[in-house]
Each structure stands twice: as C-alpha cells, then as structure tokens.
C-alpha cells in the first residue's frame, strides 16, 4: 500500500477535514438544502438488484416537482460556466517531471497538481480533449485518457506536499455548492477522480467516501453516462478502480485499525455508496462482449465471513426498502458464499417440510418414523430411469428433504456413496445417444435437447429434478450443457404463478448457437456477411427443415415463410428467427418440463442471486483445476504421504498436461470439474491396492477413491496410470 505520509501531522489534518465535511453535511441536511452534492436523491427503484436509498431520511421526504412550484420560487438553471484555458500537453508535463526529478525543484509540478485538482472546472480544463466541445454523448466522454493516466502514474512519485495539495483540491471540489442538475463536465470530473490511485490509502478514505456518496446520489440518467464512459477505460485501470472499491468495502467491514475511521454508526452510508458505484462498473463490464474483466473479479471474498443468512433474510423481508443488503447487488457475493446461502436456505426448507410431516403424523396419532425426515428413493438397477421417475413423481412433496437412495435387493446404508452412484448411473443412461433425449454435438462437446416430438416429456422433468437435487445435496454432475441452457433455466428465476406464462424463453443470439452447433452458426454468419445477391445465390425461404425419425419435416419461421425469399434486406431477421427456432421454439415443451423439474426442487429466492454461469458451477463444478491443492487435501489409506509410491504419484500428476489431469479427476470422481468449495470438498482418497503391480489403478467414483498398487518405480506408475485414465469409459468404475 502506498504511504502518503499522512499518519502523523497529516492525520489530525484529515481528521479536521472529516469533521469539516461532516459539519457541512449536517448543516445542509438540517436546512433541507436539496441542491447539496452530499444529499442523496435516488431514482425510483424497479429492479430487485438495485441499491435502496442510502440516506434513510431521503426516502421519507416528500418530493415536490419543480413544475408545481410558484414562478417566484423556481431557481433558474445557470448556464454552464466556460472552462479556463489550459494548454499543457502530456509532453510538457513529462518534461516538467523530468526537470523536477533532476533538479529537486518541484514548484512547476506542484503548481500543476494544485491548480488542476482545485475544482471540477479545472479538472475539465486540464483533461478535456476540447474545452469548447460539450461531449454530451455516451459514446465519447471527451476525456484525454492518456493525459489522465500519465498524471496519475506520476502522482505517487511526487513529494508529500504535492500529494496533499491534490487531496485538498478534491475536498474543495466536493464541498462546492452545486445548483441545478449536474453538467456533463461534473460527470467527467467524477469519472476522473474515481481513478485517483491515492484512494488506495486508508488515510484518504474519508474523502473517498464523500466522493462515492456524491456519485451514488446522481440521477439515473447521469449514471447511464458514467456506465458508458467507464466501459472505455483501459482494462488495467478499470480493474484498479474495481479493486480499490472492493478494498474500501472490506476495510470498512473489517478495519485493521478501527481508530483510523469514524465510528460505523456515523458512516453507515460508506458501504452502500461504494457498492452502488461498484454496480456502475459491473453494469459497464456487462455491456462489453467479451467483458473487460471477469465477473469473478467483482467478488468480495470478505463477505464470506459476515452473517450471510442475516443479509439474505433482510433482503427477503425488506426487499428494496431503506435497509441495505449485499443481496441487492449479488455480483459482489462470491459463488462460495452464494452456495452457503442456497444450502442453508434449502436446509431450512428441508427442516420445515420434515417438521410439518412429523406434526401431521402426530396429529393423526400415528407413530413417527425417522424415514419421514428424508427423501427415500428405492430403485432397481434394471429399471433405473422408470423407477426413479416414479419415485420422484410419487414423492414430489418430499423433494426438498435430504436424499437417501436404496438399490432394491442390495444391503447397505446410504452414507453418500449410493446417492452419488445413483446420480452417476442415471445421468449416463439418460444422456446416452441411444436414449434419444439429448443430442451430443462433437464439435462443441456438449449436449442439447432433442427436438423430436413425443407424448410425454416427464423424463425431461426428471433430468431437471436431478439437477436440482444435485445442487441441494452438494453432488457435482458430469453434465455438458452449453451456457445458454443455464440462461434459459433462469428465465424467469422464480416460477410464474400463471401457468400460461412461457418459461425457459430468453434472448438468443448467434453466439449462443456457436456454443452448440458451431458449423451451422458459421454458415449463418457467412450468410450475414455475404456480399453477393443472397436471394439469387442461396435461394432460401423463411423455412427450416428437420429430420424426425427418418422423415424430413418443414417448419415456417414466420407465417407463409415458405413463400418469403431470404434477401440481403431481411437476412438478419431470417438468422434471428432461425436461431430462435432451434434454441427456443423447437424444444419448448422439452425445456419447459426440464425447467419445472429443476424449480420443483430449487424453487428459492436465492436463485435471483445467481448468474447463469454460477448455476452451471453449482451443478457441474468449476473447470479450474489446482492439483497442488488436491495434493494438500488428499487422505490416504494403507499409504503415508511420505511413502515412495505417493511421492512418485504426485510427481507424475503435477507434471501431467491439463488434459491428463482432467482425465485423472474424471476417472477417480466421475467428473473432471471441481466443487464450489475447491479441491478440499472432493474428500479425495488414495488407497493401497494389494494386487499385483501388473494391474492398472482402479477407481471407486462413488467415494472419490483411487486404488493404487505399490508400483516399483515412477516410470511404471506413470505408464499404468496413463493407460488407466485414458481408457476409463466403462473401465475401473464401481
């Protein structure tokens, strides 16, 4: 962390600034000054993910439209002030910096910084590309980004008095009286100030908090501009701003030195303000494809250590009222924390349903049975799919209870192994190409719903229920659905009360089709970019043909589509309708059954917290492998971790390619992905096999257990291991 030398004499100075700002705010709030930059006016909240009002009193104040005021009380909006003329260029500034470093005379640099940051007008004068141009569009902020970056990169290498002068100037700017609506120059200044690297230092947090408060208080229209301007910030700078905001929230929640900050009761608005500003950057990130940074870069792992269920219940009970909850901004909550919320929510639902079953039993004067507390599934191996479907249909009221599986005619209690085996066997059978429910696309390595029409779609409902049960019972499934499947699964995230409402329908693009049928998507992309005469050269109509049980059937993409030729003018519409037909309309009944099956188990407001990518990780696990973490958490039976065979094993595995590491994980656990909690959650075990060293390794996938003979040397172990894991389909799986 950069030391600004503000710990001693400057500490009292910034404490004074803090008191000064607080006093100003109290006076303004006391007099009801609605033009104050520190007074928050939040637009009406429509979306469950939006932040509630930060100042509690704002929500209760009656808002008076300016149109209803008498003429004499209406304040005239002042004209936008003209900017001072500043002609310093990037090269001029760099020359000044070089001279200051060599001579030790920082006067010119000090004057530049103290002048530039003294007011919002001066910030614009220095960094606006053209002082005479309004730059009122969302596409161009008008900011000279290169100059901003150079000035900020140099700032932390200047003397302390220069750095203090910048902070003093920012305070001056934030405390100025603003009349009427914000100008675009004000928004530019906010955008520039947010990138100030000084705000990484906790001694500047009082100033930073007030900057964030003012930005959070801007109107929805102003936020719209900031979002679009922010998406133009360079990736490294964008990430720095996001990290700075996350650090600010973390250190306010868990300060290393509590005495550094005002008491929490006096600054309850700090965290909501920062979260609201972070939401603007998250919105900007979502507008870009591919995004500027990963959605996981917005996670704040510090929140894993707060009372998440209290946050969740506050959000459920108070929604978008004045009570702030991080659940209103789920992008900041890590997938690990969301899994905790979902599991605890499911546990509470399980307990509630089990308790009701117990009460019903007692009220009928029947003897309680412990089995009533579980979802007990009894199946025959020879009729696995039909028995599973019958059991889950018959016991649909118990789907939220803890799952226990029994294979008819086999002794043994389900301590987790039988449940996992049931999932593994069922998934393999249902997704087998011969079964006909799903089509496997080799080019994309994923499954998609078969469009064949049938009388009963209950088996698709079973697959959905299986996915829901896997999430509730912390089982990772080896399922390969494309990302758009999970997007459809959350459309909508809460099952509509009206059963006539369409479900599983979402906006589908050509990019979604690329993830399933890349060859077809490429052909459609070529059609869109074709420079010749589409109608004459392709001779296509708004019609699609599909093979069903050996018979070619045609479907119109729009009324009388077979009579409408595809032309250069309407080809975009044709491609959109074609993609929508393939991924929405042609499989609607199949996917609707799948949707209702999943939500019959997972119906919860917690689903509102999830992105489609996060649902996939909850169901299938994460593709990010860390074999060193697996080594640290592995348990041994018959071996010690210091035994020569184990040392050989890890030397070999850590040297494997990613492909071979995935094959090993799939061989031993039934999936090449990692649970949300990481490798430690696999409970991976290596057991000593007393068989001949001529034998290959064997895996008990239901228990994540690898049986390893004591091979004589590393070369033999590597050879046998590669043969075993590379031929694992239908081999060595028990």
Buried (B, 14 or more C-beta within 10 A) or exposed (E): EEEBBBEEEBEEBBBEBBEEBBEBBEEBBEEEEEEBBBBBBBEEBEEBBBBBBBBBEBBEEEEEEEEEEEEEEEEEEEEEEEBEEBEBEBEEBEEBBEBBBEEEEBEBBBEBBBBBBBBBBBBBBBBBEEBEEEBEEEEEBBBBBEBBBBBBEBBBEBBEEBBBBBBBBBBBBBBEEEEEEBBBBBBBBBBBBBBBBBBBBBBBBBBBBBBBBBBBBBEEEBBBBBBBBBBBBEEEBBBBBBEBBBBBBBBBBEBEEEEBBBEEEEBBBBBBBBBBBBBBBBBBBBEEEEBBBEBEBBBBEBBEEBEBEEBBBBBBEBBBBBEBBBBBBBBBBBBBBBBBBBBBBBEBBBBEBBEEBBEEBEEEEEEEEEEBBBBBBEBEEEEBBEBBBBBBEEEBEBBBBBBBBBBEEEEEEBEBBBBBBBBBBBBBBBBEEEEEBBBEBEEBEBBBBBBBEEEEBBBBBBBBBBBBBBBBBBBBBBBBBBBBBBBBBBBBBEBEEEEEEEBBBBEBBBEBBBBBBBEBBBEBBEBEEEEEEBBEEBEBBBBBEBEEEEEEEEBBBBEEBEEBBBBEEBBEBBBBBBBBBBBBBBBBBBBBBBBBBBBBBBBBBBBBBBBBBBBBBBBBBBEEBEBEBBBEEBEBEEBEEEBBBBEBBBEBBEEBEEEBBBBBBBBBBBBBBBBBBBBBBBBBBBBBBEEEBEBBBBBBBBBBBBBBBBBEEBEBBBBBBBEBBBEBEEBBBE
